[in-house]
């Protein structure tokens, strides 16, 4: 896996906004979850690309992610829609 990727750098340096006096706690939580969602999606994209580079089938990737192989191909193949 690409240890130097931006996704993993963000995870390691993540700062929670809870306690930010400019935000209500519920609003801060939403900001935090939005950042985490973006970081996790980037990490999944990297992991899928790494798995494909090692010859893992779309079906096995789909099984690992809990979706169909068609859904994985559509989302993560280079020609897939995003």
Protein Blocks (a to p, Z undefined) as FASTA:
>chain_A
ZZkbmklmmmmmpccfehiakbcfklmmmmmmmmmmmmmmmmmmmmmmmmmmnopafklm
mmmnopafklmmmmmmmkbcZZ
